[in-house]
Amino acid sequence: MQKLKYFYQLLKNKWIKFLERFQGLGPAAPLVFMVVFALMIFFTSRLILNIIYLDRVLQEPQFYLMYLFGIRMDMIVICYYLSLPTLFFFLLPKKTNSYLKYFWIFYLTFFIDVAFFMEMATYPFLKEYDLRPDAIFVRYLQHYKEVLGTVWTANKSDILITFTLLFFVHRLAWASFKKLVNEYRPVKWYYRTGLIPILAVLIFLGARSSLKPRPANISSASFSEKSKLVNEITLNSTYSVFYAVTRLVEEKDPSAIYGNMEEKEVFSRVKKNTLIREEYFTPSEIPFLHKQVSPFKRERPLNVVIVLEESLGAEYVGALGGLPLTPNLDRLSKEGLFFTNLYSTGTRTVRGIEATIAGFLPTPGSSVVNLGLSKNDFFTAGELFKKHGYTTEFIYGGESNFDEMRSFFLGNGFTNIYDLPTFKDPVFEGVWGVSDEDLMRKAHEVFSSHGDKPFFAVVLSTSNHSPFEFPDGRIQLHEQSKAHVHNAMKYADYAIGLLFDLAKKSDYYKNTIFLVLADHNTRVFGDDFVPVHKFHIPALMIGPDVPAKAFDKVVSQVDLLPTILHFSGLATSHPMVGRNLMELPENDPGRAIMQYGNNYGYRVGDTVVVLKPHLEPKAFIYNKEKKLVPCQLNDEMYKDALAHSLLPWNLYESKRYRVD
């Protein structure tokens, strides 16, 4: 104990001597100390990430530049924060109100607390998304119940370590700023008068970090074309979240980051790529409103059930060459149209909903599920089927207000919502809601209640979501630790098998089209600017007249709903730009659209164009090793990519994605 006290006193004395070096800087002492303290936090975090991901970092020969570029990004956020206290401390008289001093002590300490916490939060977030905390992080803060429950269940020890270290960092910062603010040495008024404009210019230039017409932004950290991860490590998470917040508020229009194109050309290029004949388009203020007539004449239109499986990536599906975790889906894949080359449009559930249920292309901002103008009078499959006399419903094992899903569905054509409060005596309930088997039994019960009346239902699963909770005794574990993604995948497949076992014994089965697909893959990572292989997901369509075969061409999630309508027996109109895959020409290799953070991927066959914010577009070949190899950019394909990236915001903002 005596040795600990001696060691503590020794460290304390050395820290006091360290602080005394700053006191000679007069009013600048607490400001310069904050710069040094913050840079130490950012540098240390960057170094640790470098070590953790060393094998990937070394793919960039000039990886050391991330420390130089990193200081630039660090100084941007530091200078923004220091603008007010700089002015104050150089105007501060020797004697001033102690409460005012404590405000500035709190102000400076708060930045250190936030910077340290955000760097600690980076490790699990980067592990999950292969990105620094961004708009996803900000969006999840609104759903603290589910998020905190998930994080606590899966990361108890990490959380305890984080807050223990944060406590010590906070105490150190508070004591240091208190000493420097209370004991600072003022300078003569004429020195202050001369220094203030100089400091104002330096702070302005530091925050702007550029003498060019355009200030530095998040793309200024993207110096590496070989490793996306190196570019992520170059940032700091305080800046990336700050940027995400401002982008959510200000930079929703993709033309602000990808470039402009005349509306007429945008419409023309996208229409050409839909492969819809011109005579099918309906003259209307809604530019893509067109007729689609099913070639199948039916006494009654078919029911439609879309089962969105949480995070069921292709790498976990045996029938797609993945791990042997999906025996039921593998078996069922021989009974319907199995899409072997399907790609999600994004990396979150709301992106899967946006693409599959609304047929809407992705944007670099928030999903339309979360945006205000799409809360009503926005096209969805619910609205379409409701107009044809269907009962429309959303069935979810958790709280349907998560990610604003409830308001989006109810405002756009869905009649009934069955969520957590509607489940009575579930077999199992976890952080995200009831188990998938409870969900599938509930769905079967709802489907059976409709008799011979047509219905459209969206079923969204949750069990295959961290912290991977599910009931015991249902599956033979694939991994020793039960709470493992592989076991959760296997359980999700068990529940899919349960739904089909129940459905096949019911009257509604013979009149129903089932579409089972993933909303997105699991943790999206990779050194490519759009890691295409992590967007690869399975989809299976089973129903009357649906052929039992594999469909091997490249497919986007937005193509699935128009393809369902092909078999439905309906003659209808809608504004979707997805393709009816049953009418795809033999020589067409297919195409996919992928939004990865701020990067936009447009794939035709094996060629991928990537649009990055404020940077020149790049073209790649997606090879057999699942890597993007640079190739020459085709100008026409680039323009098609740009048109597809600009269209969704145009339609959303002008309220032109709807039916008359």
C-alpha positions as CSV (number, residue, x, y, z in Angstrom):
1,M,0.0,0.0,0.0
2,Q,2.9,2.3,0.9
3,K,4.5,1.7,-2.5
4,L,1.2,2.5,-4.3
5,K,0.9,5.8,-2.4
6,Y,4.6,6.6,-3.3
7,F,4.0,5.7,-6.9
8,Y,0.8,7.8,-7.1
9,Q,2.5,10.8,-5.5
10,L,5.4,10.4,-7.9
11,L,3.1,10.5,-10.9
12,K,1.1,13.4,-9.5
13,N,4.3,15.5,-9.0
14,K,5.5,14.7,-12.5
15,W,2.1,15.7,-13.9
16,I,2.1,19.0,-12.0
17,K,5.6,19.8,-13.4
18,F,4.2,18.9,-16.8
19,L,1.3,21.4,-16.3
20,E,3.7,24.1,-15.1
21,R,5.3,24.1,-18.5
22,F,2.0,25.3,-20.0
23,Q,1.5,28.1,-17.5
24,G,4.2,30.2,-19.1
25,L,1.8,30.4,-22.2
26,G,-0.5,32.8,-20.3
27,P,-4.1,32.8,-21.5
28,A,-3.2,30.1,-24.0
29,A,-2.2,27.6,-21.3
30,P,-5.5,25.7,-21.0
31,L,-6.1,25.9,-24.7
32,V,-2.7,24.5,-25.7
33,F,-3.1,21.8,-23.0
34,M,-6.4,20.8,-24.5
35,V,-4.9,20.5,-27.9
36,V,-2.0,18.3,-26.6
37,F,-4.3,16.2,-24.4
38,A,-6.8,15.6,-27.3
39,L,-4.0,14.8,-29.8
40,M,-2.6,12.3,-27.4
41,I,-6.0,10.5,-27.1
42,F,-6.5,10.5,-30.9
43,F,-2.9,9.4,-31.6
44,T,-3.0,6.6,-29.0
45,S,-6.3,5.3,-30.4
46,R,-5.0,5.4,-33.9
47,L,-1.9,3.5,-32.9
48,I,-3.9,0.8,-31.1
49,L,-6.2,0.4,-34.1
50,N,-3.1,0.2,-36.3
51,I,-1.8,-2.7,-34.2
52,I,-5.1,-4.5,-34.0
53,Y,-5.6,-4.4,-37.8
54,L,-1.9,-4.5,-38.7
55,D,-2.4,-7.1,-41.5
56,R,-4.9,-4.9,-43.3
57,V,-3.1,-1.7,-42.6
58,L,0.1,-3.0,-44.2
59,Q,-1.8,-3.4,-47.5
60,E,-1.2,0.3,-47.8
61,P,2.6,0.9,-48.4
62,Q,2.3,4.5,-47.1
63,F,0.2,3.6,-44.1
64,Y,2.3,5.9,-41.9
65,L,0.7,8.9,-43.7
66,M,-2.5,8.2,-41.7
67,Y,-0.8,9.8,-38.7
68,L,-0.1,13.0,-40.6
69,F,-3.5,13.1,-42.2
70,G,-4.9,12.1,-38.9
71,I,-3.5,15.2,-37.1
72,R,-5.1,17.3,-39.8
73,M,-8.5,15.8,-39.1
74,D,-7.9,16.0,-35.3
75,M,-7.1,19.7,-35.6
76,I,-10.3,20.4,-37.6
77,V,-12.6,19.3,-34.8
78,I,-10.3,20.8,-32.1
79,C,-10.2,24.2,-33.7
80,Y,-14.0,24.2,-34.1
81,Y,-14.4,23.5,-30.4
82,L,-11.7,26.0,-29.3
83,S,-13.1,29.0,-31.2
84,L,-15.2,30.4,-28.3
85,P,-12.8,29.7,-25.4
86,T,-9.9,31.2,-27.4
87,L,-11.8,34.5,-27.6
88,F,-12.8,34.3,-24.0
89,F,-9.4,33.6,-22.4
90,F,-7.7,36.4,-24.3
91,L,-10.3,38.8,-23.1
92,L,-10.5,37.4,-19.6
93,P,-9.4,39.8,-16.9
94,K,-7.2,38.5,-14.0
95,K,-10.1,38.5,-11.6
96,T,-13.4,37.1,-12.9
97,N,-16.5,35.3,-11.6
98,S,-15.6,31.9,-10.3
99,Y,-18.8,30.4,-11.8
100,L,-17.7,31.6,-15.3
101,K,-14.3,29.9,-14.8
102,Y,-16.0,26.7,-13.8
103,F,-18.1,26.8,-16.9
104,W,-14.9,26.9,-19.0
105,I,-13.3,24.1,-17.0
106,F,-16.4,22.0,-17.7
107,Y,-16.4,23.1,-21.4
108,L,-12.8,22.0,-21.9
109,T,-13.1,18.8,-19.9
110,F,-16.3,17.9,-21.7
111,F,-14.4,17.7,-25.1
112,I,-11.8,15.4,-23.6
113,D,-14.5,13.2,-22.1
114,V,-16.3,13.0,-25.5
115,A,-13.1,12.4,-27.5
116,F,-12.0,9.6,-25.2
117,F,-15.4,8.0,-25.0
118,M,-15.9,8.1,-28.8
119,E,-12.5,6.5,-29.4
120,M,-13.4,3.7,-26.9
121,A,-16.7,3.3,-28.7
122,T,-14.9,2.9,-32.0
123,Y,-13.5,-0.5,-31.3
124,P,-16.8,-2.4,-31.1
125,F,-18.4,-0.2,-33.8
126,L,-15.5,-0.8,-36.2
127,K,-15.6,-4.5,-35.5
128,E,-19.3,-4.6,-36.4
129,Y,-19.5,-2.2,-39.4
130,D,-15.8,-1.8,-40.5
131,L,-16.4,2.0,-40.2
132,R,-15.8,4.7,-37.7
133,P,-19.0,5.7,-35.8
134,D,-21.2,7.5,-38.3
135,A,-24.9,8.2,-39.1
136,I,-25.8,4.7,-38.0
137,F,-24.3,5.4,-34.6
138,V,-26.3,8.7,-34.4
139,R,-29.5,7.0,-35.5
140,Y,-29.1,4.2,-32.9
141,L,-28.8,6.7,-30.1
142,Q,-32.5,7.4,-30.5
143,H,-33.3,3.7,-29.6
144,Y,-31.4,3.5,-26.4
145,K,-33.5,0.7,-25.0
146,E,-32.7,-1.9,-27.6
147,V,-29.2,-0.6,-28.2
148,L,-28.1,-0.4,-24.6
149,G,-29.6,-3.9,-23.9
150,T,-27.7,-5.4,-26.9
151,V,-24.4,-3.6,-26.0
152,W,-24.6,-4.5,-22.3
153,T,-25.4,-8.2,-23.0
154,A,-22.7,-8.7,-25.5
155,N,-20.0,-6.4,-24.1
156,K,-20.2,-6.2,-20.3
157,S,-16.5,-6.3,-19.7
158,D,-15.7,-3.8,-22.4
159,I,-18.3,-1.3,-21.0
160,L,-16.9,-1.6,-17.5
161,I,-13.3,-1.1,-18.8
162,T,-14.5,1.9,-20.9
163,F,-16.2,3.7,-18.0
164,T,-13.5,2.9,-15.5
165,L,-10.9,4.5,-17.8
166,L,-13.3,7.3,-18.7
167,F,-13.6,8.1,-14.9
168,F,-9.8,8.4,-14.5
169,V,-9.4,10.5,-17.7
170,H,-12.2,12.8,-16.6
171,R,-10.6,13.3,-13.2
172,L,-7.3,14.0,-14.7
173,A,-8.7,16.5,-17.3
174,W,-10.8,18.3,-14.7
175,A,-8.0,18.7,-12.2
176,S,-5.6,19.9,-15.0
177,F,-8.0,22.4,-16.5
178,K,-8.9,23.7,-13.0
179,K,-5.3,24.4,-12.2
180,L,-4.6,26.0,-15.6
181,V,-7.7,28.2,-15.6
182,N,-7.4,29.3,-12.0
183,E,-3.7,30.0,-12.1
184,Y,-3.1,31.3,-15.6
185,R,-0.9,34.3,-16.1
186,P,-2.5,37.2,-18.0
187,V,-0.7,39.3,-20.6
188,K,-0.8,43.0,-21.1
189,W,-3.9,44.4,-22.9
190,Y,-1.9,45.5,-26.0
191,Y,-0.5,42.0,-26.4
192,R,-4.0,40.6,-26.3
193,T,-5.3,43.2,-28.8
194,G,-2.6,42.1,-31.2
195,L,-2.9,38.4,-30.6
196,I,-6.7,38.1,-30.9
197,P,-6.9,38.7,-34.7
198,I,-3.9,36.4,-35.3
199,L,-5.4,33.6,-33.2
200,A,-8.8,34.1,-34.9
201,V,-7.2,33.6,-38.3
202,L,-5.3,30.5,-37.0
203,I,-8.4,29.0,-35.5
204,F,-10.4,29.7,-38.7
205,L,-7.6,28.1,-40.9
206,G,-7.3,25.1,-38.5
207,A,-11.1,24.4,-38.7
208,R,-11.1,24.9,-42.4
209,S,-7.8,23.1,-43.0
210,S,-7.5,24.3,-46.5
211,L,-6.7,27.4,-48.5
212,K,-8.7,26.1,-51.5
213,P,-12.3,27.2,-52.2
214,R,-13.6,24.0,-50.7
215,P,-12.7,23.4,-47.0
216,A,-11.4,20.0,-45.9
217,N,-14.1,17.4,-45.2
218,I,-14.3,13.7,-44.4
219,S,-12.9,12.8,-47.8
220,S,-9.7,14.6,-46.9
221,A,-8.7,11.6,-44.8
222,S,-9.1,9.2,-47.9
223,F,-5.5,9.2,-49.0
224,S,-5.4,5.5,-49.6
225,E,-6.8,3.8,-52.6
226,K,-5.7,0.4,-51.4
227,S,-7.3,0.2,-48.0
228,K,-10.6,1.6,-46.9
229,L,-9.8,0.7,-43.3
230,V,-6.6,2.9,-43.3
231,N,-8.8,5.8,-44.3
232,E,-11.2,5.1,-41.5
233,I,-8.4,4.9,-38.9
234,T,-7.0,8.2,-40.2
235,L,-10.2,9.9,-39.0
236,N,-11.1,10.4,-35.4
237,S,-14.6,9.3,-34.2
238,T,-15.5,12.7,-32.7
239,Y,-15.1,14.2,-36.2
240,S,-16.9,11.3,-38.0
241,V,-19.9,11.6,-35.7
242,F,-19.9,15.4,-35.9
243,Y,-19.8,15.1,-39.7
244,A,-22.6,12.5,-39.7
245,V,-24.8,14.9,-37.6
246,T,-24.3,17.8,-40.0
247,R,-24.8,15.6,-43.0
248,L,-28.1,14.3,-41.6
249,V,-29.2,17.9,-41.3
250,E,-27.6,19.5,-44.3
251,E,-26.2,17.1,-46.9
252,K,-29.1,14.8,-47.8
253,D,-29.0,15.7,-51.5
254,P,-26.5,13.3,-53.2
255,S,-25.8,15.9,-55.8
256,A,-23.9,17.8,-53.0
257,I,-21.4,15.0,-52.8
258,Y,-21.4,13.1,-56.1
259,G,-22.1,15.8,-58.7
260,N,-24.9,17.2,-60.7
261,M,-26.9,16.0,-63.7
262,E,-29.9,17.5,-65.4
263,E,-33.2,16.0,-64.2
264,K,-34.2,15.1,-67.7
265,E,-31.0,13.0,-68.2
266,V,-31.4,11.4,-64.8
267,F,-34.9,10.2,-65.7
268,S,-33.9,9.1,-69.2
269,R,-31.0,7.0,-68.1
270,V,-32.8,5.3,-65.3
271,K,-35.8,4.6,-67.5
272,K,-33.5,3.0,-70.1
273,N,-32.1,0.7,-67.4
274,T,-35.5,-0.4,-66.1
275,L,-36.1,-2.1,-69.5
276,I,-39.8,-1.1,-69.3
277,R,-41.3,-0.3,-72.7
278,E,-42.1,3.4,-73.2
279,E,-45.7,2.7,-73.9
280,Y,-46.2,1.3,-70.4
281,F,-45.4,4.6,-68.7
282,T,-48.5,6.6,-67.7
283,P,-48.5,10.3,-68.5
284,S,-48.3,11.8,-65.1
285,E,-46.4,14.2,-62.8
286,I,-45.0,11.0,-61.3
287,P,-42.2,10.3,-63.7
288,F,-41.9,6.6,-63.3
289,L,-45.5,5.6,-62.9
290,H,-46.1,2.7,-65.3
291,K,-48.4,-0.3,-65.8
292,Q,-47.4,-3.9,-65.0
293,V,-49.7,-6.7,-65.9
294,S,-49.2,-10.2,-64.7
295,P,-49.3,-12.8,-67.5
296,F,-51.1,-15.2,-65.2
297,K,-54.9,-15.0,-65.2
298,R,-56.2,-16.1,-61.7
299,E,-59.6,-16.4,-60.1
300,R,-58.2,-14.5,-57.2
301,P,-54.8,-12.7,-56.9
302,L,-52.2,-14.5,-54.8
303,N,-51.4,-13.7,-51.2
304,V,-47.9,-12.3,-50.8
305,V,-45.6,-12.9,-47.8
306,I,-42.2,-11.3,-47.5
307,V,-40.0,-12.7,-44.8
308,L,-37.1,-10.4,-44.1
309,E,-34.4,-12.3,-42.3
310,E,-32.0,-10.3,-40.1
311,S,-28.4,-10.4,-41.3
312,L,-28.7,-13.7,-43.2
313,G,-25.6,-13.2,-45.5
314,A,-24.7,-15.5,-48.4
315,E,-21.6,-16.7,-46.5
316,Y,-23.8,-18.5,-44.0
317,V,-26.0,-20.3,-46.6
318,G,-24.9,-23.8,-47.5
319,A,-26.7,-23.7,-50.9
320,L,-24.6,-20.6,-51.8
321,G,-21.3,-22.2,-50.9
322,G,-21.3,-20.8,-47.4
323,L,-21.2,-22.5,-44.0
324,P,-23.6,-25.4,-43.4
325,L,-25.9,-23.4,-41.2
326,T,-29.2,-23.4,-43.2
327,P,-30.4,-26.9,-43.9
328,N,-34.0,-25.8,-44.2
329,L,-33.3,-23.0,-46.6
330,D,-31.0,-25.3,-48.6
331,R,-33.8,-27.8,-48.9
332,L,-36.4,-25.2,-49.8
333,S,-34.2,-23.7,-52.4
334,K,-35.0,-26.6,-54.7
335,E,-38.7,-25.8,-54.5
336,G,-38.7,-22.3,-55.9
337,L,-36.8,-19.5,-57.7
338,F,-33.5,-19.3,-55.8
339,F,-31.5,-16.0,-56.4
340,T,-27.9,-17.0,-56.2
341,N,-26.4,-13.6,-57.1
342,L,-28.5,-11.1,-55.1
343,Y,-27.1,-8.0,-53.5
344,S,-28.6,-5.8,-50.8
345,T,-28.8,-2.1,-51.3
346,G,-27.4,-1.2,-47.8
347,T,-26.2,-2.5,-44.5
348,R,-29.1,-1.9,-42.2
349,T,-32.7,-3.2,-41.8
350,V,-34.3,0.0,-42.9
351,R,-32.4,-0.2,-46.1
352,G,-33.8,-3.7,-46.7
353,I,-37.3,-2.4,-46.0
354,E,-36.8,0.6,-48.2
355,A,-35.6,-1.6,-51.2
356,T,-37.8,-4.7,-50.7
357,I,-41.1,-3.1,-49.5
358,A,-40.9,0.2,-51.3
359,G,-38.7,-0.7,-54.2
360,F,-36.8,2.5,-53.5
361,L,-33.1,3.1,-54.4
362,P,-30.7,4.0,-51.6
363,T,-29.4,7.5,-50.8
364,P,-26.2,8.6,-48.9
365,G,-28.3,10.1,-46.1
366,S,-30.9,8.3,-43.9
367,S,-33.2,5.7,-45.3
368,V,-36.6,7.0,-46.3
369,V,-38.1,4.9,-43.5
370,N,-36.6,7.6,-41.2
371,L,-37.4,10.7,-43.2
372,G,-40.3,13.1,-42.7
373,L,-41.7,13.4,-46.2
374,S,-42.1,9.7,-46.6
375,K,-44.3,9.2,-43.5
376,N,-47.4,9.2,-45.7
377,D,-48.3,9.4,-49.4
378,F,-45.2,7.4,-50.2
379,F,-45.3,4.3,-52.4
380,T,-45.0,0.9,-50.7
381,A,-46.1,-2.6,-51.5
382,G,-48.6,-2.1,-48.6
383,E,-50.2,0.8,-50.5
384,L,-50.3,-1.1,-53.7
385,F,-51.8,-4.3,-52.4
386,K,-54.3,-2.4,-50.2
387,K,-55.7,-0.7,-53.3
388,H,-56.4,-4.2,-54.7
389,G,-58.4,-5.2,-51.7
390,Y,-55.7,-7.0,-49.7
391,T,-55.4,-6.9,-45.9
392,T,-51.9,-5.6,-45.3
393,E,-49.8,-6.3,-42.2
394,F,-46.4,-6.0,-40.6
395,I,-45.4,-8.7,-38.1
396,Y,-42.4,-8.1,-35.9
397,G,-41.2,-9.7,-32.7
398,G,-39.9,-6.4,-31.2
399,E,-41.1,-2.9,-30.7
400,S,-42.4,-1.6,-34.0
401,N,-41.5,2.0,-33.2
402,F,-37.8,1.0,-33.5
403,D,-36.2,3.0,-36.4
404,E,-39.6,4.6,-37.0
405,M,-40.9,1.5,-38.8
406,R,-44.4,1.8,-37.2
407,S,-45.0,5.3,-38.5
408,F,-43.7,4.5,-41.9
409,F,-45.8,1.4,-42.3
410,L,-49.1,2.8,-40.9
411,G,-48.7,6.0,-43.0
412,N,-48.2,4.1,-46.2
413,G,-50.8,1.4,-46.7
414,F,-50.4,-1.1,-43.9
415,T,-53.6,-2.0,-42.1
416,N,-52.4,-4.1,-39.1
417,I,-49.2,-4.2,-37.1
418,Y,-48.5,-7.1,-34.8
419,D,-45.5,-6.4,-32.6
420,L,-44.2,-7.3,-29.2
421,P,-47.2,-6.3,-27.1
422,T,-49.4,-8.6,-29.2
423,F,-47.5,-11.7,-28.4
424,K,-49.1,-13.6,-25.4
425,D,-46.9,-16.1,-23.4
426,P,-44.0,-16.3,-25.9
427,V,-41.6,-19.2,-25.7
428,F,-38.7,-16.9,-25.4
429,E,-38.1,-13.1,-25.1
430,G,-34.7,-11.4,-25.4
431,V,-33.3,-7.9,-25.9
432,W,-34.8,-7.5,-29.3
433,G,-38.1,-9.1,-28.7
434,V,-39.6,-12.6,-29.0
435,S,-37.8,-15.5,-30.6
436,D,-38.1,-16.3,-34.3
437,E,-40.2,-19.4,-33.6
438,D,-42.7,-17.2,-31.7
439,L,-42.7,-14.8,-34.6
440,M,-43.3,-17.6,-37.2
441,R,-46.1,-19.1,-35.2
442,K,-47.8,-15.7,-34.8
443,A,-47.4,-15.1,-38.6
444,H,-49.0,-18.5,-39.4
445,E,-51.9,-17.7,-37.0
446,V,-52.4,-14.3,-38.7
447,F,-52.3,-15.8,-42.2
448,S,-54.8,-18.5,-41.2
449,S,-57.3,-15.9,-39.9
450,H,-57.9,-14.4,-43.4
451,G,-59.7,-17.3,-44.9
452,D,-60.1,-16.8,-48.6
453,K,-59.5,-13.0,-48.5
454,P,-56.1,-11.9,-50.1
455,F,-53.4,-10.6,-47.7
456,F,-50.0,-9.1,-48.0
457,A,-47.6,-9.5,-45.0
458,V,-44.1,-8.5,-44.1
459,V,-42.5,-10.6,-41.4
460,L,-39.3,-9.2,-39.9
461,S,-37.1,-11.5,-37.8
462,T,-34.8,-10.6,-34.8
463,S,-33.1,-13.6,-33.3
464,N,-30.2,-13.4,-35.6
465,H,-29.1,-10.1,-34.1
466,S,-26.4,-9.5,-31.5
467,P,-26.5,-10.5,-28.7
468,F,-27.8,-13.7,-30.4
469,E,-30.4,-14.9,-28.0
470,F,-32.7,-17.9,-28.7
471,P,-34.3,-20.8,-26.7
472,D,-32.4,-23.9,-25.8
473,G,-32.8,-27.3,-27.3
474,R,-33.9,-26.3,-30.8
475,I,-30.7,-26.8,-32.8
476,Q,-27.4,-28.7,-32.5
477,L,-24.9,-25.9,-31.8
478,H,-22.4,-25.1,-34.4
479,E,-20.1,-23.3,-32.0
480,Q,-19.3,-24.1,-28.4
481,S,-20.5,-20.7,-27.2
482,K,-24.2,-20.5,-27.6
483,A,-24.4,-16.7,-28.1
484,H,-22.5,-16.9,-31.4
485,V,-23.6,-15.6,-34.8
486,H,-23.3,-19.0,-36.4
487,N,-25.7,-20.6,-33.8
488,A,-28.1,-17.7,-34.3
489,M,-28.0,-18.3,-38.1
490,K,-28.8,-21.9,-37.6
491,Y,-31.7,-21.1,-35.2
492,A,-33.1,-18.5,-37.7
493,D,-33.1,-21.3,-40.3
494,Y,-34.9,-23.6,-37.9
495,A,-37.6,-20.9,-37.6
496,I,-37.9,-20.6,-41.4
497,G,-38.4,-24.4,-41.6
498,L,-41.0,-24.1,-38.9
499,L,-43.0,-21.5,-40.9
500,F,-43.0,-23.6,-44.0
501,D,-43.9,-26.8,-42.1
502,L,-47.0,-25.0,-40.7
503,A,-47.9,-23.2,-44.0
504,K,-47.8,-26.4,-46.1
505,K,-50.4,-27.9,-43.9
506,S,-52.7,-24.9,-44.3
507,D,-55.2,-23.8,-46.9
508,Y,-53.5,-20.5,-47.6
509,Y,-50.3,-22.1,-48.8
510,K,-51.6,-23.0,-52.3
511,N,-52.6,-19.3,-52.9
512,T,-49.5,-17.6,-51.6
513,I,-46.2,-16.3,-53.0
514,F,-43.5,-16.5,-50.3
515,L,-40.3,-14.4,-50.6
516,V,-37.6,-15.2,-48.0
517,L,-34.6,-13.0,-48.1
518,A,-32.1,-11.2,-45.9
519,D,-32.4,-7.5,-45.1
520,H,-28.6,-7.2,-45.3
521,N,-25.5,-9.2,-44.5
522,T,-23.8,-9.3,-41.1
523,R,-20.9,-7.0,-40.2
524,V,-19.8,-5.3,-43.5
525,F,-16.1,-5.0,-43.7
526,G,-13.3,-5.1,-46.3
527,D,-10.6,-3.0,-47.8
528,D,-12.6,-2.2,-51.0
529,F,-14.4,1.1,-51.0
530,V,-17.6,-1.0,-51.5
531,P,-17.0,-4.5,-50.2
532,V,-19.3,-6.2,-52.7
533,H,-19.0,-9.7,-51.2
534,K,-20.5,-8.4,-47.9
535,F,-23.7,-7.2,-49.8
536,H,-24.3,-10.8,-51.2
537,I,-27.5,-12.2,-49.6
538,P,-29.9,-15.1,-50.4
539,A,-33.5,-14.9,-51.6
540,L,-36.0,-17.6,-52.4
541,M,-39.4,-17.2,-54.0
542,I,-41.9,-20.0,-53.7
543,G,-45.4,-20.0,-55.0
544,P,-47.8,-21.0,-57.8
545,D,-46.2,-20.9,-61.3
546,V,-42.9,-19.8,-59.8
547,P,-40.2,-22.0,-61.5
548,A,-38.0,-24.2,-59.3
549,K,-34.6,-23.2,-60.5
550,A,-31.6,-21.1,-59.7
551,F,-31.4,-17.5,-61.0
552,D,-27.7,-16.7,-61.4
553,K,-27.7,-13.2,-62.9
554,V,-26.8,-10.2,-60.8
555,V,-29.9,-9.0,-58.9
556,S,-30.7,-6.0,-56.7
557,Q,-33.2,-6.1,-53.8
558,V,-35.2,-3.5,-55.7
559,D,-35.9,-6.0,-58.5
560,L,-37.8,-8.5,-56.2
561,L,-41.1,-6.7,-55.8
562,P,-41.7,-6.2,-59.5
563,T,-40.8,-9.9,-60.0
564,I,-43.4,-10.9,-57.3
565,L,-46.0,-8.8,-59.2
566,H,-45.2,-10.8,-62.4
567,F,-46.7,-14.0,-60.7
568,S,-49.4,-12.3,-58.6
569,G,-52.2,-12.2,-61.1
570,L,-52.6,-8.5,-60.7
571,A,-52.8,-5.7,-63.3
572,T,-51.5,-2.7,-61.5
573,S,-49.5,0.6,-61.7
574,H,-46.5,1.6,-59.7
575,P,-43.5,3.9,-59.8
576,M,-40.8,1.3,-59.0
577,V,-37.6,1.3,-61.1
578,G,-36.6,-2.3,-60.2
579,R,-36.7,-4.8,-63.0
580,N,-39.1,-7.7,-63.5
581,L,-36.5,-10.4,-63.6
582,M,-38.8,-12.8,-65.6
583,E,-38.5,-10.4,-68.5
584,L,-34.8,-9.8,-68.3
585,P,-33.1,-10.4,-71.8
586,E,-30.8,-13.4,-72.0
587,N,-27.8,-11.2,-72.8
588,D,-28.3,-8.8,-69.8
589,P,-25.9,-9.7,-67.0
590,G,-28.0,-7.9,-64.4
591,R,-27.2,-5.0,-62.2
592,A,-27.0,-4.1,-58.5
593,I,-26.9,-0.9,-56.5
594,M,-25.1,-0.7,-53.1
595,Q,-24.9,2.2,-50.7
596,Y,-21.9,1.8,-48.2
597,G,-21.8,4.8,-45.9
598,N,-20.9,7.7,-48.2
599,N,-19.8,5.4,-51.1
600,Y,-22.2,4.4,-53.8
601,G,-21.6,1.2,-55.8
602,Y,-23.2,0.6,-59.2
603,R,-22.6,-2.9,-60.6
604,V,-23.4,-4.2,-64.1
605,G,-22.2,-7.8,-64.5
606,D,-18.7,-7.9,-63.0
607,T,-18.0,-4.2,-63.5
608,V,-18.5,-1.8,-60.6
609,V,-18.4,2.0,-60.6
610,V,-17.9,3.6,-57.2
611,L,-18.9,7.1,-56.5
612,K,-17.1,8.7,-53.5
613,P,-17.9,12.1,-51.9
614,H,-16.2,15.0,-53.6
615,L,-13.8,12.7,-55.4
616,E,-13.4,11.4,-58.9
617,P,-15.4,8.2,-59.7
618,K,-13.5,4.9,-60.0
619,A,-14.2,1.7,-61.9
620,F,-13.3,-1.8,-60.9
621,I,-13.7,-5.4,-62.0
622,Y,-15.2,-7.7,-59.3
623,N,-13.0,-10.8,-59.7
624,K,-13.3,-14.4,-58.6
625,E,-11.3,-13.7,-55.4
626,K,-14.2,-11.3,-54.5
627,K,-11.9,-8.2,-54.8
628,L,-12.3,-5.0,-56.8
629,V,-9.5,-4.6,-59.3
630,P,-9.1,-1.1,-60.9
631,C,-10.1,-0.8,-64.5
632,Q,-10.7,2.0,-67.0
633,L,-13.9,4.0,-66.3
634,N,-16.6,3.8,-68.9
635,D,-18.2,7.2,-69.2
636,E,-21.6,5.9,-70.0
637,M,-21.7,3.5,-67.1
638,Y,-20.5,6.3,-64.8
639,K,-23.3,8.5,-66.0
640,D,-25.8,5.7,-65.4
641,A,-24.4,5.3,-61.9
642,L,-24.7,9.0,-61.2
643,A,-28.3,9.0,-62.5
644,H,-29.3,6.2,-60.2
645,S,-27.6,7.9,-57.2
646,L,-29.4,11.2,-57.8
647,L,-32.9,9.8,-58.6
648,P,-34.1,8.7,-55.2
649,W,-33.5,12.1,-53.5
650,N,-35.2,13.9,-56.5
651,L,-38.3,11.7,-56.1
652,Y,-38.4,11.9,-52.3
653,E,-37.9,15.7,-52.1
654,S,-40.5,16.4,-54.8
655,K,-43.0,13.9,-53.4
656,R,-43.1,12.1,-56.8
657,Y,-42.7,8.6,-55.5
658,R,-46.3,7.5,-55.2
659,V,-49.3,6.5,-57.2
660,D,-52.1,8.8,-58.3
